[in-house]
């Protein structure tokens, strides 16, 4: 598994992709790993500092695609960045731009929630360091229990808070609790109830968009996947957002949501600014379903993702 690779192995994969310009399919064959895991290795190489990408250019946007997507999905704001020469430049530009926008919105914020994953980590890395002791970062969901990567959700809360010299609040619970009685009692525990109260007054949330494959690769939840999705045809799961699974039409599977530990859906919908950041074209299917849940108000993507998203809309209209 990629999560067990050391820096030298990540560097080998990154060298093949960035310097030798080998396609992911060829690298996949070379290392006997799926294309998904190769993509995750490249993300891990950037997140851990094995690879550092620097782009010095003025960000250009596609206003027509922005207007089309804003109207189509009822979003408050859409940022569609013009494509760069390489995928790595695209990825860097997207997270750098997203970090800048979120930091602008954070000036008027007091409480910010965030999720987990490489995209969220990359965004945090691109924040400028400022002093905001009046600001609080709050863990949106229970622990992913993925402690062997730099993007476990509790560590991201702390990283974000450090960038702003702000406070952080951890949710001391697992991401999913399968026993419903235990789940309900857990929310009554004082340490968890305190965080639940904070969810009612959030100013901003930012997140990536997940796929079912990301759960399968988790050493804890991958083993429990069939229990978490009991009674659900998993081929119908388009993606995951805020710990919730949904289909391509944006219908959230409530039986999965009932096992989720963290922010309630009504608190998400009360939050006025809900940023989603997507930098991978292979996530457009998941993004379409996520947009149809109406849990997103702001979106940062590039032209390639926007155009593929519109193709998905036609296919699943």
N, C-alpha and C positions, 0 to 999 in steps of 0.2 A: 504494500500500500504506500501511496505517496507520503502519507503523514509520518511514515517511519524513515523516510529518506534523510540523510544528512546533507549538509551544505554542498559537499563535493558532488554528490549525485544530482542534486538540484542544479548545480552549475553545469554539469554535463548536458542535461536536458536543455537548459537555457542556452548553452553555447550552440547546440545543434539547431535550435529554433532561430535565435537572434543573429548569430554570426554565420553559421553555415547555410541558413535560410532553408532548412529542410522542412517540408510540409508536416503537419501534425500526424497525418496518416502514416508517413514513413517513420517518424519518431516512435509512434505507437507500436509499430512492428519491431523496431529496433530494441525497445525496452520491454516488450510483451506486456504493455499496459493499454487500457482503453483510451480512446481519444479524450474522454471526459477526465480521466486521471492525469493525462499529460497536460491538459489545460489547467487543472488544479495545481500541478507541479510548477507550472510557469507562474501562476498567481502566487504560490508559496515562495518562489524564488524572489519575486518582487517584494512581497510582504516582509520577508526575513532580511532583506537588504543584500541578498546574493546578486540581484540584478537591480540596477538603478537607472531609470530612464529620465532624461531631461529634455523638455521641449521648450524652445523659446520662440513663440509666435503669438500673434494676436488671434484670439478665438473668433472664428466666424461661424455664423448660425444660418439655418435655413428657415426663414420666417414663414414660408408657405406651408412647409410640413408642420411647423409649430402650430399654426392656425388650424390646419386640418385636424390634427390630433386633439387639440384643445376642444374643438367643437364636437368631434366624434365621441370623446369620452367625458365631456363635461369637466375638464380639469381647470384649475385656477391658473396654472402656469406650466408651460412646456418649453424645454430647452433642447433643441435639436442642433447639435454641433456638426459642422461640415467635416466630412471624412478626411483623415490624414493619409499619409503615404503608406503607413504600416499599421498592423493591428496593435502593436505595442504603443505606438504614438497615439492611436485612438483611445486606448485604455487610459493612458496617462492623462490625456486632455480631459476626458470625461470626469475622472475622479478629482482632478485639480479644479475644474470648473465647478463641480458639485460642491466641493469644500468651500470655495469662495462664496457661492450663493448661500449655502447653509450658514456660513459665518456672518454674512450680511443680515440674514433673518434673525440670527441669534442675538443681535444687538438689543432687540426689544424683548427678548425671551428671559424667563426666569427658571423654567423647567423644561428640559429636553430629554426625550426618550430615544433610545436607539436599539437596534437588533444586533446581529452578529454576522460573521462571514468576512471573506477577503475584501469584498467591495467596501464594506463599512470600515474595515481597518485601513484600506488605502485612502479613503476619504479623510479619516482622522489624521493620518500621517501628513496630509496636505494642509491641515489647519495651521494658520499662523498662531504663534504663542502670544496670548494676551492675558491680562489679569482680570478675571470676572468672579471674585469671591461671592458675589450675590447670585451666581448661576449654579444650578444643580443638574447633574446628569443622573438619570434614573434607569435602572435595568428593566427593560420592557417585558422580558420573559424569564422563566426559570432557567437553570443551568443547562447548557447543552451537554455538559460532562465531557467535552472534548478538550481535555487539558493538555494534550500533546501538540497543540498548534498555537500560533500567536494570536488567533482570532476567536478564542473562547469568549463568550459574551461578557462574563464578569470582568475579564482583563480589559476588554474594549471600553467598558464604562470608566475604568480607572485611567486608561490612556487618554480618553477624551477629556476627562476632568483635569488631568495634568496639563493638557494644552491650554486650558483656560484658567488654570489655578482655581478651579471650582470644586464644589462638593460632589460627592458621588454616593448613590444609594443602591445597594445590592439586594436582589431578591433571593433570599436563601432557600430555594426550593428547586427541584428538578423541573425540566421543561415539560414533561408529561407525567401525570400521576394516574395510573391505570385503575386503581381502586377508587370508585366514586365517593365512598364515605370518607376515605382518607383525604381525597382531594378537597372536599367541602370543609372538613375539619382543619386542614392545613391553612386555608384562607382566613381562619379565625385566630390563628396564632398571632400574637402581638407584633412580632418582627415583620411578618408578611402583611398584616392588616395596615401597618404604617405605610408600607410602600403602595398598597392598593389605594389608600387615600390620596397619595400624590398623583396617581394616574388621573384623578378627576380635574386637575388644574394644569395640564400640559399645554405648552405653547407650540411645540414642534417635535416631530418624530422624523427620523430618517432611517432608511432600510435598503437592502438589496432585495432581489427576488430569488427565491429558491426553487429547486426542482426536487423530485422524489429521489433522484440519484444522490443528492447531498445527504438525505436521511440514510440511505442504504450504506453510505460510506462511514457513517457514525458508528463507533464501536459499541455504544450502548443502545441507541434507538434503532439501529439497523437490525439488531437481534430481536427487538420487540415490535418491529414494523407491522407484522400481521395482526398483533393484538391491538395496536394503535388504530389500524385501519380495518378492524373486524367488521365484516358485513359490507365492505366497500370494494367495488371493482377498481383495483389500483391502476388499471390502464386508463381509467377515466380521470385520474388526478392530473391536472394540468400543471400545478405548481404549489408553492408554499409561500405565504407572506404573513408576518407577525405570528408565526407558529401555527397558522391555519392552512388547511388544505382546501383546494377548490377545483372545480372543473372548468372547462374552457368557456363556459357561459358565465362564470363568475359566481356560481353557487357554492357556498362554503359548506363543507361536510360537518354538520353540527356534532356528530358523534366523536369526531376527532377534536373539535373545539372544546367539547366537554372535558376532555382529558388534559387540555392545555393549562399550564400554570403561569399566570401573569396577567397582563392587562385585559380587561373585558372589552368586548367589541364596542359597546356604547361609549366607553372612554376614548377609544381610538377615533370614533366618528365625531366626538366633541372637540378633538384637537384640531385647531384651524389649519395647521401646515403639516402635511404628511408627504415627505420627499421619498421618491423611489429613484434609485440610481441603477441603471443597467448598462453594462459595457460589453456583454457577450451576445452575439447574434443567435447562438444556440438556445438562448433563453427567451426568444420572442414569443414562443407558444405559451410559456409560463407568464410572460408579461401581459399578453392579451387577457388571459383569465384573471390576472391580478387587477388590471384596470377595470374589468367588469364587476369586480366586487365593490367598487366605489370606496375602497379604503385608501386610495391614493389621491392626493390633490395636486402634487407637483412632480414633474418627471424630467430626468436628465438622461438623454441618450444621444446617439449620433445618427447621421443620415442612413447608414446601412441598416441599422436596427429599425429605424422609423419605416423605411421602405419595406423591409421584411415583415414588420408588424402589420402594415396595411395589406400585404398579401395574405397574412393569416386572417385578417378581418373578413376578406372576401371568401376565404375557404371555409370559415366557421360562422358565417352570418346567418 
